[in-house]
Amino acid sequence: MSDLRELYQQVILDHNKEPRNFQKLEGANHTAEGYNPLCGDEITVYLQVEGDMIGNISFQGSGCAISKASASLMTASVKGKTKAEAEALFHTFHKMLTGQTDSAFDPRELGKLAVFSGVREFPVRVKCATLPWHTLRAALEGKEEKVSTE
Amino acid sequence: MTTVGHPIPGKIRQAPSAGFDVEKVRRDFPILRGKAHGKPLVYLDNAATSQKPQVVIDTVTQYYLADNSNIHRGIHFLSDRATRAFEEARAKVARFLNASDPREIIFVRSATEGINLVAHSYARRCVKAGDEIVISAMEHHSNIVPWQILCEETGAVLRVVPINDEGELLVEEYAKLLSARTRFVSMVHVSNALGTINPVKQIIEMAHSRSVPVLIDGAQAAPHLPVDVHALDCDFYVFSGHKVFGPTGIGILYGKAHLLEAMPPYQGGGDMILSVTFEKTLYNVLPYKFEAGTPHIAGGIGLGAAIDYLSGIGLEKIAPYERELLAYATDTVSAVPGVRLIGTAKEKAGVLSFVLDGVHAHDVGTILDQEGIAIRTGHHCAMPVMRRFGVPATARASLAFYNTRAEIDALAGALHKVREMFA
């Protein structure tokens, strides 16, 4: 059970139950849809990009606790950041999830996102945590196609 | 195996069906003695694939140890032994399905390949624009997509028989869909996502009254129910080896001989020919016409051993034991607060699909896995079924005759843990 408690930390369970920024964003100028065919998780990310900055962000969709909490915490983490800062954050986040914590890895950069560190013990769930981020990236790049984890 | 807490008050623990000793059959399956995450393995993912008895493992090993050779063309000792074993396996499959002739048994890779073969070599020849192919709303993707491909190529139309909220086929709607335009019916025997047993004999009779041929997808039926293609009078029947306790990579297509004989080959190559010149090739007779290239010899022989094993126990004993176990599982799991069963047909086999209020199926699967319990979560390759019931995914426990009530208790106990964690 200890691994499970690491995976399903209270912060994650809270964000699953009451996700932040969980609505359609009126006035969004970038959106993208993401899909995980393995488990049926679906997410839409809405962005209000102002110049180089993510002015506002929200999401909608259905998914497991990991994907929903990841989306919720992602929106809180990247709001007000530049595109490059968001991309760098995803890069570090991904390193943590896949256990590539080399000398360049600094968990302090992640802030609250560090609650997902337990995911690395569950390799099949990494895609759940990264789906919102891949979808965010697609929205920033203005991709029309639905993002898939497969 | 320890029984996990949360006993269900007032439940009477009946003895398993007479004449079936589950502890004895469990000893035939080495993997069931294993552990997962340090807990005794509780394997409830049998609709995805079944475990293999020692005798199947030994048969495949023995083939590679002592008999390995290519079949049907060698003149030597080993080739003769391998050929005999492979053809004996074909005869066993014929008896298993009560087919009248082993020539009606085609070895393929999977039930999926069997359906594709029929779509390609049979249906494609008799379907034109505006014609209709009838399937049901509870099909696995493998009995949807081959027909969609055919429809795209020919301009034919796919018609889908709806199901009710219990997950039962609406036979009266099926009757309405059958028309002068219907060219083919392809229907699942037992639904992999819902467990529903379809009234296939009636489905076939109704189609035949309009001279429409019928394929039955028996991938989930063959492990649980006696199948008699002669009594059913189906034109084609498919099932897969690995779901009936045999090896992966081998499946069976049964077809009535006169239909198979009139069909062109599915693939060209070795073994399926009588003679080849650059001007003309003469195709081999049944069943070899449909078995181009070296087949999965070990798989076929292993499947023969699995069928011997199943027949040794007897599906007539297995079916009532599983029926009782499923009834017990249905009561036990639905007693967990927040559980909603998906698929509550009166006639069911082997499958318990459910959702847990407030917890995604994927999270249920991960937590159960940590308890050593293997279930499947997701859409079960039946996305239209998920849409019909308005859920993105379900958790599915699927049974085999080696499962026990103690394992069902462990499942229910772990579901209580899930609820506690997500409370």
Interface residues (C-beta under 8 A of the other chain):
Chain A: M1 D3 L4 L7 Y8 L13 N16 K17 L38 C39 G40 D41 E42 S62 G63 C64 A65 I66 K68 F122 V124 R125 C128
Chain B: G358 V359 H360 A361 H362 D363 T366 I367 Q370 T377 G378 H379 M383 M386 P392 A393 M421 F422
